[in-house]
Amino acid sequence: MSPVPKMIAGIIVFLVGIYWYLPGSWVNQFVHLTVSSTFQAFMVVFFGLFGLALILLGLVIAWIEFEDLKWERREKAAAAKKK
């Protein structure tokens, strides 16, 4: 698989992570519930950190694939100089 679709997938994951924190999303409506049990406290922490995890994962995937594209361009340029 080429790096471009993987880089696009990383950017999409990043954008989903950004959407996770937008006001009015279903996540924010859930978090506003009162914390009355340990499970609900866990869910609040989970929903609070999951968006951040998506943002970081998306950025890492996009960065790796961007570096892969640069590496392929360098290899093609080096191969063209050898010929």
mmCIF file of the N, C-alpha and C atoms, coordinates in Angstrom:
data_MODEL
# 
_entry.id   MODEL 
# 
loop_
_atom_site.group_PDB 
_atom_site.id 
_atom_site.type_symbol 
_atom_site.label_atom_id 
_atom_site.label_alt_id 
_atom_site.label_comp_id 
_atom_site.label_asym_id 
_atom_site.label_entity_id 
_atom_site.label_seq_id 
_atom_site.pdbx_PDB_ins_code 
_atom_site.Cartn_x 
_atom_site.Cartn_y 
_atom_site.Cartn_z 
_atom_site.occupancy 
_atom_site.B_iso_or_equiv 
_atom_site.pdbx_formal_charge 
_atom_site.auth_seq_id 
_atom_site.auth_comp_id 
_atom_site.auth_asym_id 
_atom_site.auth_atom_id 
_atom_site.pdbx_PDB_model_num 
ATOM 1   N N  . MET A 1 1  ? 0.855   -1.173 0.000   1.00 0.00 ? 1  MET A N  1 
ATOM 2   C CA . MET A 1 1  ? 0.000   0.000  0.000   1.00 0.00 ? 1  MET A CA 1 
ATOM 3   C C  . MET A 1 1  ? 0.900   1.235  0.000   1.00 0.00 ? 1  MET A C  1 
ATOM 4   N N  . SER A 1 2  ? 0.521   2.169  -0.770  1.00 0.00 ? 2  SER A N  1 
ATOM 5   C CA . SER A 1 2  ? 1.301   3.401  -0.893  1.00 0.00 ? 2  SER A CA 1 
ATOM 6   C C  . SER A 1 2  ? 1.153   4.254  0.375   1.00 0.00 ? 2  SER A C  1 
ATOM 7   N N  . PRO A 1 3  ? 2.122   5.114  0.655   1.00 0.00 ? 3  PRO A N  1 
ATOM 8   C CA . PRO A 1 3  ? 2.056   5.945  1.861   1.00 0.00 ? 3  PRO A CA 1 
ATOM 9   C C  . PRO A 1 3  ? 0.951   6.995  1.848   1.00 0.00 ? 3  PRO A C  1 
ATOM 10  N N  . VAL A 1 4  ? 0.500   7.397  0.672   1.00 0.00 ? 4  VAL A N  1 
ATOM 11  C CA . VAL A 1 4  ? -0.497  8.472  0.596   1.00 0.00 ? 4  VAL A CA 1 
ATOM 12  C C  . VAL A 1 4  ? -1.820  8.083  1.267   1.00 0.00 ? 4  VAL A C  1 
ATOM 13  N N  . PRO A 1 5  ? -2.405  6.908  0.989   1.00 0.00 ? 5  PRO A N  1 
ATOM 14  C CA . PRO A 1 5  ? -3.657  6.568  1.683   1.00 0.00 ? 5  PRO A CA 1 
ATOM 15  C C  . PRO A 1 5  ? -3.480  6.438  3.192   1.00 0.00 ? 5  PRO A C  1 
ATOM 16  N N  . LYS A 1 6  ? -2.324  5.926  3.618   1.00 0.00 ? 6  LYS A N  1 
ATOM 17  C CA . LYS A 1 6  ? -2.078  5.806  5.056   1.00 0.00 ? 6  LYS A CA 1 
ATOM 18  C C  . LYS A 1 6  ? -1.926  7.187  5.692   1.00 0.00 ? 6  LYS A C  1 
ATOM 19  N N  . MET A 1 7  ? -1.308  8.115  4.983   1.00 0.00 ? 7  MET A N  1 
ATOM 20  C CA . MET A 1 7  ? -1.174  9.472  5.502   1.00 0.00 ? 7  MET A CA 1 
ATOM 21  C C  . MET A 1 7  ? -2.549  10.133 5.590   1.00 0.00 ? 7  MET A C  1 
ATOM 22  N N  . ILE A 1 8  ? -3.386  9.914  4.605   1.00 0.00 ? 8  ILE A N  1 
ATOM 23  C CA . ILE A 1 8  ? -4.744  10.461 4.629   1.00 0.00 ? 8  ILE A CA 1 
ATOM 24  C C  . ILE A 1 8  ? -5.532  9.855  5.788   1.00 0.00 ? 8  ILE A C  1 
ATOM 25  N N  . ALA A 1 9  ? -5.355  8.548  6.028   1.00 0.00 ? 9  ALA A N  1 
ATOM 26  C CA . ALA A 1 9  ? -6.035  7.904  7.158   1.00 0.00 ? 9  ALA A CA 1 
ATOM 27  C C  . ALA A 1 9  ? -5.567  8.502  8.473   1.00 0.00 ? 9  ALA A C  1 
ATOM 28  N N  . GLY A 1 10 ? -4.278  8.796  8.587   1.00 0.00 ? 10 GLY A N  1 
ATOM 29  C CA . GLY A 1 10 ? -3.763  9.432  9.792   1.00 0.00 ? 10 GLY A CA 1 
ATOM 30  C C  . GLY A 1 10 ? -4.358  10.805 10.004  1.00 0.00 ? 10 GLY A C  1 
ATOM 31  N N  . ILE A 1 11 ? -4.506  11.554 8.935   1.00 0.00 ? 11 ILE A N  1 
ATOM 32  C CA . ILE A 1 11 ? -5.106  12.890 9.036   1.00 0.00 ? 11 ILE A CA 1 
ATOM 33  C C  . ILE A 1 11 ? -6.571  12.783 9.443   1.00 0.00 ? 11 ILE A C  1 
ATOM 34  N N  . ILE A 1 12 ? -7.272  11.776 8.921   1.00 0.00 ? 12 ILE A N  1 
ATOM 35  C CA . ILE A 1 12 ? -8.680  11.575 9.287   1.00 0.00 ? 12 ILE A CA 1 
ATOM 36  C C  . ILE A 1 12 ? -8.798  11.222 10.770  1.00 0.00 ? 12 ILE A C  1 
ATOM 37  N N  . VAL A 1 13 ? -7.909  10.347 11.266  1.00 0.00 ? 13 VAL A N  1 
ATOM 38  C CA . VAL A 1 13 ? -7.924  10.001 12.689  1.00 0.00 ? 13 VAL A CA 1 
ATOM 39  C C  . VAL A 1 13 ? -7.659  11.250 13.530  1.00 0.00 ? 13 VAL A C  1 
ATOM 40  N N  . PHE A 1 14 ? -6.729  12.087 13.093  1.00 0.00 ? 14 PHE A N  1 
ATOM 41  C CA . PHE A 1 14 ? -6.445  13.346 13.786  1.00 0.00 ? 14 PHE A CA 1 
ATOM 42  C C  . PHE A 1 14 ? -7.694  14.226 13.837  1.00 0.00 ? 14 PHE A C  1 
ATOM 43  N N  . LEU A 1 15 ? -8.394  14.352 12.717  1.00 0.00 ? 15 LEU A N  1 
ATOM 44  C CA . LEU A 1 15 ? -9.588  15.198 12.682  1.00 0.00 ? 15 LEU A CA 1 
ATOM 45  C C  . LEU A 1 15 ? -10.708 14.641 13.552  1.00 0.00 ? 15 LEU A C  1 
ATOM 46  N N  . VAL A 1 16 ? -10.834 13.315 13.614  1.00 0.00 ? 16 VAL A N  1 
ATOM 47  C CA . VAL A 1 16 ? -11.822 12.707 14.506  1.00 0.00 ? 16 VAL A CA 1 
ATOM 48  C C  . VAL A 1 16 ? -11.473 13.033 15.958  1.00 0.00 ? 16 VAL A C  1 
ATOM 49  N N  . GLY A 1 17 ? -10.183 13.029 16.279  1.00 0.00 ? 17 GLY A N  1 
ATOM 50  C CA . GLY A 1 17 ? -9.760  13.402 17.623  1.00 0.00 ? 17 GLY A CA 1 
ATOM 51  C C  . GLY A 1 17 ? -10.095 14.846 17.946  1.00 0.00 ? 17 GLY A C  1 
ATOM 52  N N  . ILE A 1 18 ? -9.952  15.730 16.968  1.00 0.00 ? 18 ILE A N  1 
ATOM 53  C CA . ILE A 1 18 ? -10.327 17.134 17.177  1.00 0.00 ? 18 ILE A CA 1 
ATOM 54  C C  . ILE A 1 18 ? -11.841 17.243 17.374  1.00 0.00 ? 18 ILE A C  1 
ATOM 55  N N  . TYR A 1 19 ? -12.612 16.519 16.547  1.00 0.00 ? 19 TYR A N  1 
ATOM 56  C CA . TYR A 1 19 ? -14.074 16.548 16.658  1.00 0.00 ? 19 TYR A CA 1 
ATOM 57  C C  . TYR A 1 19 ? -14.534 16.047 18.027  1.00 0.00 ? 19 TYR A C  1 
ATOM 58  N N  . TRP A 1 20 ? -13.779 15.123 18.590  1.00 0.00 ? 20 TRP A N  1 
ATOM 59  C CA . TRP A 1 20 ? -14.114 14.534 19.888  1.00 0.00 ? 20 TRP A CA 1 
ATOM 60  C C  . TRP A 1 20 ? -14.313 15.609 20.956  1.00 0.00 ? 20 TRP A C  1 
ATOM 61  N N  . TYR A 1 21 ? -13.568 16.706 20.855  1.00 0.00 ? 21 TYR A N  1 
ATOM 62  C CA . TYR A 1 21 ? -13.619 17.749 21.874  1.00 0.00 ? 21 TYR A CA 1 
ATOM 63  C C  . TYR A 1 21 ? -14.521 18.929 21.515  1.00 0.00 ? 21 TYR A C  1 
ATOM 64  N N  . LEU A 1 22 ? -15.147 18.920 20.361  1.00 0.00 ? 22 LEU A N  1 
ATOM 65  C CA . LEU A 1 22 ? -16.007 20.038 19.970  1.00 0.00 ? 22 LEU A CA 1 
ATOM 66  C C  . LEU A 1 22 ? -17.258 20.090 20.841  1.00 0.00 ? 22 LEU A C  1 
ATOM 67  N N  . PRO A 1 23 ? -17.700 21.292 21.187  1.00 0.00 ? 23 PRO A N  1 
ATOM 68  C CA . PRO A 1 23 ? -18.942 21.407 21.961  1.00 0.00 ? 23 PRO A CA 1 
ATOM 69  C C  . PRO A 1 23 ? -20.123 20.896 21.139  1.00 0.00 ? 23 PRO A C  1 
ATOM 70  N N  . GLY A 1 24 ? -21.031 20.239 21.812  1.00 0.00 ? 24 GLY A N  1 
ATOM 71  C CA . GLY A 1 24 ? -22.222 19.728 21.145  1.00 0.00 ? 24 GLY A CA 1 
ATOM 72  C C  . GLY A 1 24 ? -22.081 18.313 20.637  1.00 0.00 ? 24 GLY A C  1 
ATOM 73  N N  . SER A 1 25 ? -20.882 17.729 20.686  1.00 0.00 ? 25 SER A N  1 
ATOM 74  C CA . SER A 1 25 ? -20.746 16.341 20.258  1.00 0.00 ? 25 SER A CA 1 
ATOM 75  C C  . SER A 1 25 ? -21.317 15.440 21.341  1.00 0.00 ? 25 SER A C  1 
ATOM 76  N N  . TRP A 1 26 ? -21.614 14.209 20.996  1.00 0.00 ? 26 TRP A N  1 
ATOM 77  C CA . TRP A 1 26 ? -22.241 13.294 21.950  1.00 0.00 ? 26 TRP A CA 1 
ATOM 78  C C  . TRP A 1 26 ? -21.327 12.990 23.129  1.00 0.00 ? 26 TRP A C  1 
ATOM 79  N N  . VAL A 1 27 ? -20.031 13.117 22.932  1.00 0.00 ? 27 VAL A N  1 
ATOM 80  C CA . VAL A 1 27 ? -19.091 12.863 24.021  1.00 0.00 ? 27 VAL A CA 1 
ATOM 81  C C  . VAL A 1 27 ? -19.275 13.891 25.125  1.00 0.00 ? 27 VAL A C  1 
ATOM 82  N N  . ASN A 1 28 ? -19.371 15.149 24.752  1.00 0.00 ? 28 ASN A N  1 
ATOM 83  C CA . ASN A 1 28 ? -19.535 16.214 25.746  1.00 0.00 ? 28 ASN A CA 1 
ATOM 84  C C  . ASN A 1 28 ? -20.854 16.077 26.504  1.00 0.00 ? 28 ASN A C  1 
ATOM 85  N N  . GLN A 1 29 ? -21.891 15.583 25.846  1.00 0.00 ? 29 GLN A N  1 
ATOM 86  C CA . GLN A 1 29 ? -23.160 15.395 26.523  1.00 0.00 ? 29 GLN A CA 1 
ATOM 87  C C  . GLN A 1 29 ? -23.045 14.282 27.562  1.00 0.00 ? 29 GLN A C  1 
ATOM 88  N N  . PHE A 1 30 ? -22.270 13.254 27.276  1.00 0.00 ? 30 PHE A N  1 
ATOM 89  C CA . PHE A 1 30 ? -22.077 12.168 28.224  1.00 0.00 ? 30 PHE A CA 1 
ATOM 90  C C  . PHE A 1 30 ? -21.258 12.617 29.434  1.00 0.00 ? 30 PHE A C  1 
ATOM 91  N N  . VAL A 1 31 ? -20.226 13.398 29.197  1.00 0.00 ? 31 VAL A N  1 
ATOM 92  C CA . VAL A 1 31 ? -19.317 13.805 30.261  1.00 0.00 ? 31 VAL A CA 1 
ATOM 93  C C  . VAL A 1 31 ? -20.026 14.702 31.275  1.00 0.00 ? 31 VAL A C  1 
ATOM 94  N N  . HIS A 1 32 ? -21.065 15.390 30.878  1.00 0.00 ? 32 HIS A N  1 
ATOM 95  C CA . HIS A 1 32 ? -21.756 16.298 31.795  1.00 0.00 ? 32 HIS A CA 1 
ATOM 96  C C  . HIS A 1 32 ? -22.631 15.566 32.812  1.00 0.00 ? 32 HIS A C  1 
ATOM 97  N N  . LEU A 1 33 ? -22.706 14.241 32.709  1.00 0.00 ? 33 LEU A N  1 
ATOM 98  C CA . LEU A 1 33 ? -23.439 13.485 33.715  1.00 0.00 ? 33 LEU A CA 1 
ATOM 99  C C  . LEU A 1 33 ? -22.704 13.583 35.049  1.00 0.00 ? 33 LEU A C  1 
ATOM 100 N N  . THR A 1 34 ? -23.428 13.438 36.106  1.00 0.00 ? 34 THR A N  1 
ATOM 101 C CA . THR A 1 34 ? -22.778 13.486 37.417  1.00 0.00 ? 34 THR A CA 1 
ATOM 102 C C  . THR A 1 34 ? -22.011 12.192 37.659  1.00 0.00 ? 34 THR A C  1 
ATOM 103 N N  . VAL A 1 35 ? -20.896 12.296 38.323  1.00 0.00 ? 35 VAL A N  1 
ATOM 104 C CA . VAL A 1 35 ? -20.059 11.144 38.610  1.00 0.00 ? 35 VAL A CA 1 
ATOM 105 C C  . VAL A 1 35 ? -20.485 10.583 39.958  1.00 0.00 ? 35 VAL A C  1 
ATOM 106 N N  . SER A 1 36 ? -21.219 9.476  39.939  1.00 0.00 ? 36 SER A N  1 
ATOM 107 C CA . SER A 1 36 ? -21.703 8.902  41.187  1.00 0.00 ? 36 SER A CA 1 
ATOM 108 C C  . SER A 1 36 ? -21.163 7.492  41.428  1.00 0.00 ? 36 SER A C  1 
ATOM 109 N N  . SER A 1 37 ? -20.422 6.956  40.498  1.00 0.00 ? 37 SER A N  1 
ATOM 110 C CA . SER A 1 37 ? -19.854 5.624  40.702  1.00 0.00 ? 37 SER A CA 1 
ATOM 111 C C  . SER A 1 37 ? -18.447 5.578  40.125  1.00 0.00 ? 37 SER A C  1 
ATOM 112 N N  . THR A 1 38 ? -17.733 4.549  40.489  1.00 0.00 ? 38 THR A N  1 
ATOM 113 C CA . THR A 1 38 ? -16.375 4.373  39.998  1.00 0.00 ? 38 THR A CA 1 
ATOM 114 C C  . THR A 1 38 ? -16.371 4.173  38.488  1.00 0.00 ? 38 THR A C  1 
ATOM 115 N N  . PHE A 1 39 ? -17.340 3.415  37.993  1.00 0.00 ? 39 PHE A N  1 
ATOM 116 C CA . PHE A 1 39 ? -17.403 3.177  36.547  1.00 0.00 ? 39 PHE A CA 1 
ATOM 117 C C  . PHE A 1 39 ? -17.647 4.475  35.781  1.00 0.00 ? 39 PHE A C  1 
ATOM 118 N N  . GLN A 1 40 ? -18.532 5.312  36.298  1.00 0.00 ? 40 GLN A N  1 
ATOM 119 C CA . GLN A 1 40 ? -18.779 6.586  35.622  1.00 0.00 ? 40 GLN A CA 1 
ATOM 120 C C  . GLN A 1 40 ? -17.546 7.472  35.672  1.00 0.00 ? 40 GLN A C  1 
ATOM 121 N N  . ALA A 1 41 ? -16.807 7.427  36.774  1.00 0.00 ? 41 ALA A N  1 
ATOM 122 C CA . ALA A 1 41 ? -15.565 8.204  36.859  1.00 0.00 ? 41 ALA A CA 1 
ATOM 123 C C  . ALA A 1 41 ? -14.565 7.686  35.833  1.00 0.00 ? 41 ALA A C  1 
ATOM 124 N N  . PHE A 1 42 ? -14.488 6.360  35.688  1.00 0.00 ? 42 PHE A N  1 
ATOM 125 C CA . PHE A 1 42 ? -13.606 5.778  34.676  1.00 0.00 ? 42 PHE A CA 1 
ATOM 126 C C  . PHE A 1 42 ? -14.016 6.217  33.277  1.00 0.00 ? 42 PHE A C  1 
ATOM 127 N N  . MET A 1 43 ? -15.314 6.230  33.015  1.00 0.00 ? 43 MET A N  1 
ATOM 128 C CA . MET A 1 43 ? -15.797 6.615  31.689  1.00 0.00 ? 43 MET A CA 1 
ATOM 129 C C  . MET A 1 43 ? -15.484 8.081  31.399  1.00 0.00 ? 43 MET A C  1 
ATOM 130 N N  . VAL A 1 44 ? -15.579 8.944  32.396  1.00 0.00 ? 44 VAL A N  1 
ATOM 131 C CA . VAL A 1 44 ? -15.254 10.351 32.196  1.00 0.00 ? 44 VAL A CA 1 
ATOM 132 C C  . VAL A 1 44 ? -13.785 10.503 31.832  1.00 0.00 ? 44 VAL A C  1 
ATOM 133 N N  . VAL A 1 45 ? -12.922 9.787  32.546  1.00 0.00 ? 45 VAL A N  1 
ATOM 134 C CA . VAL A 1 45 ? -11.489 9.845  32.246  1.00 0.00 ? 45 VAL A CA 1 
ATOM 135 C C  . VAL A 1 45 ? -11.221 9.259  30.867  1.00 0.00 ? 45 VAL A C  1 
ATOM 136 N N  . PHE A 1 46 ? -11.863 8.134  30.555  1.00 0.00 ? 46 PHE A N  1 
ATOM 137 C CA . PHE A 1 46 ? -11.677 7.506  29.243  1.00 0.00 ? 46 PHE A CA 1 
ATOM 138 C C  . PHE A 1 46 ? -12.084 8.452  28.120  1.00 0.00 ? 46 PHE A C  1 
ATOM 139 N N  . PHE A 1 47 ? -13.267 9.040  28.225  1.00 0.00 ? 47 PHE A N  1 
ATOM 140 C CA . PHE A 1 47 ? -13.729 9.948  27.176  1.00 0.00 ? 47 PHE A CA 1 
ATOM 141 C C  . PHE A 1 47 ? -12.869 11.205 27.103  1.00 0.00 ? 47 PHE A C  1 
ATOM 142 N N  . GLY A 1 48 ? -12.297 11.584 28.221  1.00 0.00 ? 48 GLY A N  1 
ATOM 143 C CA . GLY A 1 48 ? -11.421 12.755 28.215  1.00 0.00 ? 48 GLY A CA 1 
ATOM 144 C C  . GLY A 1 48 ? -10.091 12.491 27.531  1.00 0.00 ? 48 GLY A C  1 
ATOM 145 N N  . LEU A 1 49 ? -9.578  11.283 27.655  1.00 0.00 ? 49 LEU A N  1 
ATOM 146 C CA . LEU A 1 49 ? -8.262  10.962 27.091  1.00 0.00 ? 49 LEU A CA 1 
ATOM 147 C C  . LEU A 1 49 ? -8.327  10.336 25.707  1.00 0.00 ? 49 LEU A C  1 
ATOM 148 N N  . PHE A 1 50 ? -9.459  9.766  25.335  1.00 0.00 ? 50 PHE A N  1 
ATOM 149 C CA . PHE A 1 50 ? -9.549  9.072  24.061  1.00 0.00 ? 50 PHE A CA 1 
ATOM 150 C C  . PHE A 1 50 ? -9.341  10.018 22.877  1.00 0.00 ? 50 PHE A C  1 
ATOM 151 N N  . GLY A 1 51 ? -9.892  11.198 22.947  1.00 0.00 ? 51 GLY A N  1 
ATOM 152 C CA . GLY A 1 51 ? -9.698  12.182 21.873  1.00 0.00 ? 51 GLY A CA 1 
ATOM 153 C C  . GLY A 1 51 ? -8.237  12.566 21.726  1.00 0.00 ? 51 GLY A C  1 
ATOM 154 N N  . LEU A 1 52 ? -7.557  12.747 22.844  1.00 0.00 ? 52 LEU A N  1 
ATOM 155 C CA . LEU A 1 52 ? -6.129  13.065 22.811  1.00 0.00 ? 52 LEU A CA 1 
ATOM 156 C C  . LEU A 1 52 ? -5.334  11.913 22.181  1.00 0.00 ? 52 LEU A C  1 
ATOM 157 N N  . ALA A 1 53 ? -5.700  10.689 22.523  1.00 0.00 ? 53 ALA A N  1 
ATOM 158 C CA . ALA A 1 53 ? -5.034  9.530  21.934  1.00 0.00 ? 53 ALA A CA 1 
ATOM 159 C C  . ALA A 1 53 ? -5.250  9.488  20.418  1.00 0.00 ? 53 ALA A C  1 
ATOM 160 N N  . LEU A 1 54 ? -6.465  9.810  19.973  1.00 0.00 ? 54 LEU A N  1 
ATOM 161 C CA . LEU A 1 54 ? -6.731  9.854  18.531  1.00 0.00 ? 54 LEU A CA 1 
ATOM 162 C C  . LEU A 1 54 ? -5.903  10.931 17.841  1.00 0.00 ? 54 LEU A C  1 
ATOM 163 N N  . ILE A 1 55 ? -5.806  12.089 18.467  1.00 0.00 ? 55 ILE A N  1 
ATOM 164 C CA . ILE A 1 55 ? -5.021  13.183 17.893  1.00 0.00 ? 55 ILE A CA 1 
ATOM 165 C C  . ILE A 1 55 ? -3.561  12.766 17.743  1.00 0.00 ? 55 ILE A C  1 
ATOM 166 N N  . LEU A 1 56 ? -2.993  12.228 18.813  1.00 0.00 ? 56 LEU A N  1 
ATOM 167 C CA . LEU A 1 56 ? -1.584  11.823 18.765  1.00 0.00 ? 56 LEU A CA 1 
ATOM 168 C C  . LEU A 1 56 ? -1.347  10.683 17.779  1.00 0.00 ? 56 LEU A C  1 
ATOM 169 N N  . LEU A 1 57 ? -2.233  9.690  17.776  1.00 0.00 ? 57 LEU A N  1 
ATOM 170 C CA . LEU A 1 57 ? -2.096  8.576  16.839  1.00 0.00 ? 57 LEU A CA 1 
ATOM 171 C C  . LEU A 1 57 ? -2.184  9.065  15.396  1.00 0.00 ? 57 LEU A C  1 
ATOM 172 N N  . GLY A 1 58 ? -3.135  9.933  15.110  1.00 0.00 ? 58 GLY A N  1 
ATOM 173 C CA . GLY A 1 58 ? -3.273  10.469 13.762  1.00 0.00 ? 58 GLY A CA 1 
ATOM 174 C C  . GLY A 1 58 ? -2.047  11.250 13.324  1.00 0.00 ? 58 GLY A C  1 
ATOM 175 N N  . LEU A 1 59 ? -1.509  12.057 14.222  1.00 0.00 ? 59 LEU A N  1 
ATOM 176 C CA . LEU A 1 59 ? -0.308  12.832 13.885  1.00 0.00 ? 59 LEU A CA 1 
ATOM 177 C C  . LEU A 1 59 ? 0.896   11.925 13.646  1.00 0.00 ? 59 LEU A C  1 
ATOM 178 N N  . VAL A 1 60 ? 1.056   10.890 14.461  1.00 0.00 ? 60 VAL A N  1 
ATOM 179 C CA . VAL A 1 60 ? 2.183   9.974  14.287  1.00 0.00 ? 60 VAL A CA 1 
ATOM 180 C C  . VAL A 1 60 ? 2.076   9.229  12.966  1.00 0.00 ? 60 VAL A C  1 
ATOM 181 N N  . ILE A 1 61 ? 0.889   8.741  12.647  1.00 0.00 ? 61 ILE A N  1 
ATOM 182 C CA . ILE A 1 61 ? 0.708   8.018  11.381  1.00 0.00 ? 61 ILE A CA 1 
ATOM 183 C C  . ILE A 1 61 ? 0.985   8.941  10.196  1.00 0.00 ? 61 ILE A C  1 
ATOM 184 N N  . ALA A 1 62 ? 0.416   10.138 10.215  1.00 0.00 ? 62 ALA A N  1 
ATOM 185 C CA . ALA A 1 62 ? 0.638   11.072 9.115   1.00 0.00 ? 62 ALA A CA 1 
ATOM 186 C C  . ALA A 1 62 ? 2.108   11.453 9.000   1.00 0.00 ? 62 ALA A C  1 
ATOM 187 N N  . TRP A 1 63 ? 2.786   11.658 10.117  1.00 0.00 ? 63 TRP A N  1 
ATOM 188 C CA . TRP A 1 63 ? 4.207   12.026 10.109  1.00 0.00 ? 63 TRP A CA 1 
ATOM 189 C C  . TRP A 1 63 ? 5.059   10.895 9.539   1.00 0.00 ? 63 TRP A C  1 
ATOM 190 N N  . ILE A 1 64 ? 4.797   9.665  9.960   1.00 0.00 ? 64 ILE A N  1 
ATOM 191 C CA . ILE A 1 64 ? 5.570   8.525  9.449   1.00 0.00 ? 64 ILE A CA 1 
ATOM 192 C C  . ILE A 1 64 ? 5.384   8.382  7.953   1.00 0.00 ? 64 ILE A C  1 
ATOM 193 N N  . GLU A 1 65 ? 4.168   8.510  7.495   1.00 0.00 ? 65 GLU A N  1 
ATOM 194 C CA . GLU A 1 65 ? 3.915   8.350  6.060   1.00 0.00 ? 65 GLU A CA 1 
ATOM 195 C C  . GLU A 1 65 ? 4.493   9.521  5.264   1.00 0.00 ? 65 GLU A C  1 
ATOM 196 N N  . PHE A 1 66 ? 4.487   10.723 5.830   1.00 0.00 ? 66 PHE A N  1 
ATOM 197 C CA . PHE A 1 66 ? 5.104   11.860 5.162   1.00 0.00 ? 66 PHE A CA 1 
ATOM 198 C C  . PHE A 1 66 ? 6.605   11.625 5.008   1.00 0.00 ? 66 PHE A C  1 
ATOM 199 N N  . GLU A 1 67 ? 7.237   11.120 6.071   1.00 0.00 ? 67 GLU A N  1 
ATOM 200 C CA . GLU A 1 67 ? 8.662   10.806 6.002   1.00 0.00 ? 67 GLU A CA 1 
ATOM 201 C C  . GLU A 1 67 ? 8.923   9.696  4.989   1.00 0.00 ? 67 GLU A C  1 
ATOM 202 N N  . ASP A 1 68 ? 8.014   8.731  4.889   1.00 0.00 ? 68 ASP A N  1 
ATOM 203 C CA . ASP A 1 68 ? 8.151   7.662  3.900   1.00 0.00 ? 68 ASP A CA 1 
ATOM 204 C C  . ASP A 1 68 ? 8.086   8.221  2.483   1.00 0.00 ? 68 ASP A C  1 
ATOM 205 N N  . LEU A 1 69 ? 7.186   9.173  2.258   1.00 0.00 ? 69 LEU A N  1 
ATOM 206 C CA . LEU A 1 69 ? 7.112   9.811  0.940   1.00 0.00 ? 69 LEU A CA 1 
ATOM 207 C C  . LEU A 1 69 ? 8.407   10.549 0.606   1.00 0.00 ? 69 LEU A C  1 
ATOM 208 N N  . LYS A 1 70 ? 8.955   11.276 1.588   1.00 0.00 ? 70 LYS A N  1 
ATOM 209 C CA . LYS A 1 70 ? 10.216  11.982 1.350   1.00 0.00 ? 70 LYS A CA 1 
ATOM 210 C C  . LYS A 1 70 ? 11.333  10.987 1.038   1.00 0.00 ? 70 LYS A C  1 
ATOM 211 N N  . TRP A 1 71 ? 11.369  9.863  1.747   1.00 0.00 ? 71 TRP A N  1 
ATOM 212 C CA . TRP A 1 71 ? 12.393  8.852  1.526   1.00 0.00 ? 71 TRP A CA 1 
ATOM 213 C C  . TRP A 1 71 ? 12.284  8.265  0.108   1.00 0.00 ? 71 TRP A C  1 
ATOM 214 N N  . GLU A 1 72 ? 11.062  7.992  -0.331  1.00 0.00 ? 72 GLU A N  1 
ATOM 215 C CA . GLU A 1 72 ? 10.868  7.462  -1.687  1.00 0.00 ? 72 GLU A CA 1 
ATOM 216 C C  . GLU A 1 72 ? 11.330  8.468  -2.736  1.00 0.00 ? 72 GLU A C  1 
ATOM 217 N N  . ARG A 1 73 ? 11.047  9.746  -2.523  1.00 0.00 ? 73 ARG A N  1 
ATOM 218 C CA . ARG A 1 73 ? 11.489  10.774 -3.476  1.00 0.00 ? 73 ARG A CA 1 
ATOM 219 C C  . ARG A 1 73 ? 13.002  10.834 -3.549  1.00 0.00 ? 73 ARG A C  1 
ATOM 220 N N  . ARG A 1 74 ? 13.667  10.741 -2.390  1.00 0.00 ? 74 ARG A N  1 
ATOM 221 C CA . ARG A 1 74 ? 15.133  10.747 -2.375  1.00 0.00 ? 74 ARG A CA 1 
ATOM 222 C C  . ARG A 1 74 ? 15.696  9.540  -3.108  1.00 0.00 ? 74 ARG A C  1 
ATOM 223 N N  . GLU A 1 75 ? 15.091  8.368  -2.907  1.00 0.00 ? 75 GLU A N  1 
ATOM 224 C CA . GLU A 1 75 ? 15.557  7.158  -3.589  1.00 0.00 ? 75 GLU A CA 1 
ATOM 225 C C  . GLU A 1 75 ? 15.387  7.280  -5.102  1.00 0.00 ? 75 GLU A C  1 
ATOM 226 N N  . LYS A 1 76 ? 14.267  7.835  -5.550  1.00 0.00 ? 76 LYS A N  1 
ATOM 227 C CA . LYS A 1 76 ? 14.038  8.019  -6.976  1.00 0.00 ? 76 LYS A CA 1 
ATOM 228 C C  . LYS A 1 76 ? 15.033  9.011  -7.556  1.00 0.00 ? 76 LYS A C  1 
ATOM 229 N N  . ALA A 1 77 ? 15.329  10.084 -6.825  1.00 0.00 ? 77 ALA A N  1 
ATOM 230 C CA . ALA A 1 77 ? 16.279  11.069 -7.295  1.00 0.00 ? 77 ALA A CA 1 
ATOM 231 C C  . ALA A 1 77 ? 17.688  10.465 -7.362  1.00 0.00 ? 77 ALA A C  1 
ATOM 232 N N  . ALA A 1 78 ? 18.039  9.656  -6.380  1.00 0.00 ? 78 ALA A N  1 
ATOM 233 C CA . ALA A 1 78 ? 19.366  9.011  -6.380  1.00 0.00 ? 78 ALA A CA 1 
ATOM 234 C C  . ALA A 1 78 ? 19.465  8.000  -7.512  1.00 0.00 ? 78 ALA A C  1 
ATOM 235 N N  . ALA A 1 79 ? 18.398  7.278  -7.776  1.00 0.00 ? 79 ALA A N  1 
ATOM 236 C CA . ALA A 1 79 ? 18.399  6.304  -8.868  1.00 0.00 ? 79 ALA A CA 1 
ATOM 237 C C  . ALA A 1 79 ? 18.504  7.009  -10.220 1.00 0.00 ? 79 ALA A C  1 
ATOM 238 N N  . ALA A 1 80 ? 17.853  8.170  -10.342 1.00 0.00 ? 80 ALA A N  1 
ATOM 239 C CA . ALA A 1 80 ? 17.904  8.914  -11.596 1.00 0.00 ? 80 ALA A CA 1 
ATOM 240 C C  . ALA A 1 80 ? 19.309  9.477  -11.831 1.00 0.00 ? 80 ALA A C  1 
ATOM 241 N N  . LYS A 1 81 ? 20.002  9.861  -10.781 1.00 0.00 ? 81 LYS A N  1 
ATOM 242 C CA . LYS A 1 81 ? 21.366  10.398 -10.929 1.00 0.00 ? 81 LYS A CA 1 
ATOM 243 C C  . LYS A 1 81 ? 22.354  9.300  -11.336 1.00 0.00 ? 81 LYS A C  1 
ATOM 244 N N  . LYS A 1 82 ? 22.114  8.078  -10.881 1.00 0.00 ? 82 LYS A N  1 
ATOM 245 C CA . LYS A 1 82 ? 23.002  6.962  -11.206 1.00 0.00 ? 82 LYS A CA 1 
ATOM 246 C C  . LYS A 1 82 ? 22.899  6.563  -12.677 1.00 0.00 ? 82 LYS A C  1 
ATOM 247 N N  . LYS A 1 83 ? 21.730  6.790  -13.271 1.00 0.00 ? 83 LYS A N  1 
ATOM 248 C CA . LYS A 1 83 ? 21.542  6.378  -14.674 1.00 0.00 ? 83 LYS A CA 1 
ATOM 249 C C  . LYS A 1 83 ? 22.150  7.320  -15.613 1.00 0.00 ? 83 LYS A C  1 
# 
